[in-house]
Amino acid sequence: MDQKVKLKTAFDSSSSTRGNWEEAIDLLKKLIATPSFSKDEKDTAEIIESFLKSKGVIAHKHLNNIWAKNKYFDENRPTILLNSHHDTVRPNKAYTLDPFTPIEKDGKLFGLGSNDAGGCLVSLIATFLHFHTQKNLKYNIVLATTAEEEISGKNGIEALLSSEIFNQETHGVFQTPFRGEGICGIVGEPTLMDMAVAEKGLLVLDCTSHGKAGHAAREEGDNAIYKAMKDIEWFQTFKFDKVSQLLGPMKMSVTVINAGSQHNVVPSECRFTADIRVNELYSFEEVLDIIKQNVQSDVQPRSMRLRSTSIALDHPLVQAGIKLGRNYFGSPTTSDKALMNFPALKIGPGDSARSHTADEFIYVDEIKEGIELYVKMLKEILV
């Protein structure tokens, strides 16, 4: 039986955040009931925008990204970004429940996107609302609910951070992260409310081995598949020297292969895809150079955007979490944190192991406790 992992912090049930729990859960149910596949998040964006406006928040929209800032934003103060995404993957075929019907049962809330990352999203929205009208905070707070995270798309957090209106309203603080000490972010992803202080980068390579076509019945041609097999074996067996204390060793996996046209033709070309998870001890340029020195295939990176990131253990956000009894770790998965040019901490309610699974769910208490912990962490540095 799936047992809830209990959070380590003792929470005060009389907290002023208690009134936000029910609204956050209701909002999540509306989001679950509204399909929001990556690149098609218009409807959930409208739901979030309407919800914020109903709370007296001046909400802005850029593409399918909804964002807002605290009422007493002061350009002379540093700023914290609260970010999570409202797009989802498509439901897999093993679902036994309707993925778009939010079902609350035995303390669980079932539905597509409930765990990844709906619970984080509504918890951060509730946290933003908790501080929205407070005066004399030491930091500004900017909320960003964004699109296309599941496909690392360019119209999500990356587009928002570079948009003209966003930078006008926030005085460009996220474009110039050293303008004020302490510019930072919280990225809401399911981590059981432990702190992902580092995460591996993602480098996807399209590789092509070249041979010469010929008739399979004769000693003709140069088989591109056999050439590719040698390179694929190298990807499987090669070990990079540098092992990170937080993120462990580099990991390379060949995940897609395509070659050939028919049984009696020696293929002249074989294409395969390599998924490379890069720790913080290597730059993408170093990794590419090592690979190109060791394989015969042509190697082309799809993107150099999703680099490894980390936040210092002495950063105020991390120290606030440690004070509240949270553990920290290095994450093997990549998030929108990779697209931020300022320190960011990945943390949120829910469990990454449930993400993208059939009959996805989050515990209702995880959302309640997530709001509590987010608020307590931020109070350590805001008030």
Secondary structure, DSSP 8 states (H G I E B T S, - for coil): -------SS---TT-TTHHHHHHHHHHHHHHHTS--BTT--HHHHHHHHHHHHHTT---EEETTEEEEE-TT--TTS-EEEEEEE--B----TT--S-TTS-EEETTEEESTTIIIIIHHHHHHHHHHHHHTT-SS-SSEEEEEEES-GGGT-TTSHHHHHH-HHHHHHTTTTTTSTTSSTT-EEEE---BTT-EEEEE-EEEEEEEEEE-B-EETTTT-SB-HHHHHHHHHHHHHH---S--BTTTBS-EEEEEEEEE-SSTTEE-SEEEEEEEEEE-TTS-HHHHHHHHHHH-SSEEEES-S----EE--TTSHHHHHHHHTT--EEEESS--GGGG-SS-EEE--SSBGGGTT-TT-EEEHHHHHHHHHHHHHHHHHHH-
